C-alpha cells in the first residue's frame, strides 16, 4: 500500500469523508463517476484540512471555497481533491477499504442477485406445492431471510401432502419424525405445523380452522392424529346416559376423571340434561370433593386447548347448560369471555358483587387494566380492589357451591 494512501486512510479528521465515499461506492457507483461527496460529521479540523488542500490562491482571494457547507453537510469536490493528491479513481477503493475497515461491496448488485434468487425460490415452491397456490402466495408475501429453511419446510409439506389421506392413520409426531427427521418439526404451534394446517385446508377445500379442536378434527379427517392423548380435561360428577366405555368410566367414578381428545372424539359420552360448571383451576375440584358438592364440574386447567373445546362443543350439542368461572385476572377474564361468546355459558362468581364481597385485599397480587370487553360495574369493582381475585378465595368457592334454585338455562349478561 502506498505511503500516501496509508496516511490518508489513518487520518482521523478525514475518516468521515472516506466513510461517505465508502457508502457511495457500496451503492454500486463507478468510482470514475463520483464528482462530489456530501459528508456528515466532519470536524472543523477536517474541514480546514480539505480546504487547505483543494482551494486555490485565486479562490481564496475571492473569499470563496470549493469545500462548502450545505444543510449541515460538507460538500467535498472529490475529483478535485484526488487531482491535488495525485490520485486516480482506481485508488479510491483500496483507500476507503483501509480507512473504514470493510470491503467495498456493491450492495445494489447484491440486492439484484437476492431478488433473482428469491424469484427462483418461489418458482421452486410453486412447483413443489401445485395444489396449494393460496398458501404459496401467503408465504411469498411473508418473505424470508432464510431460503434454506423455506426449502426444507416446503419439501416436508410436499412429502406430507402426497401421503394424505394417511391409511392407517398416523400420529402427527410420527409423520413429522419420518418425513422431517424431527418428531416436533410439525408441532402445531410451530410455523411448519401452521403451514401444514393451511395446506390441508386448501387441498381439501375447507376453510382454515382456528379453534384447536377443529384443527385436529380436520387433520384427523386426512388420517393425521394430533395430540389426542397428551392433554386432558377433568370431569367430576357429570351425569351420563350412554353405555360406552367413557360413559361407564364417568358413571362409576368417585373422583374426577381425566378425559383425552381421543375419549371425546372416538368414544364420546352421552351427557344427561344437567348444568355443568366449567372452572379454570383444578383446586376448585379439590374443594368440591372436600365440600361434597353435588354439582357437576369440568376443569380446563387454564387456557382452552383442543380437548376443552371438544368437551364444550359436545356439551352444547347434547343440550347441556354451561356455567363458567375463572380467576378475575386478565387471562381468566379472556377465557371467560371466549367461553361465554362461543358456547353461551353463564358466568358465575365473576361479577362486581364477587369482587366486592372478596374484600379490599383479596390477594397480594396487583391486577392491571381490565380488558375492554368487561362491563362497567365489574370494571369499577376491579379498579377499586386493585388486586386479583382467585378461584381459591372463599367468596368464589361459596358462589360456585351454592345450591341452584333457578332455571339452569338462564343467562347472566356477558362480561
Protein Blocks (a to p, Z undefined) as FASTA:
>chain_A
ZZklmmmmmmmklmmmmmmmmmmmmnopafklpmbdcdehiafklmmmmmmmmpcfklmm
nopafbdceehiacddfklmmmmnopafklmmmmmmmmnopacddfklmmmmmmmmmmmm
mmmmmmmmmmlmmlmmmmmmnopablklmmmmmmmmmmmmmmpccdddddfklmmmmmno
paklmpckbmklmmmmmmmmmmnopacdfblklmmmmmmmnopaehklmpccddehiacf
bfcfklmmmmmpcbdcdddfklmmmmcccdddddddddfbfklmmmmmmnopabdcddee
iaadfklmmmmmmmmmnopacdddddddfklmmmmmmmmmmnopacehiafklmmmnojb
lbfbdcddddfklcfklmmmmmmnopacdfklmklmmmmmpccfbdfkbccddZZ
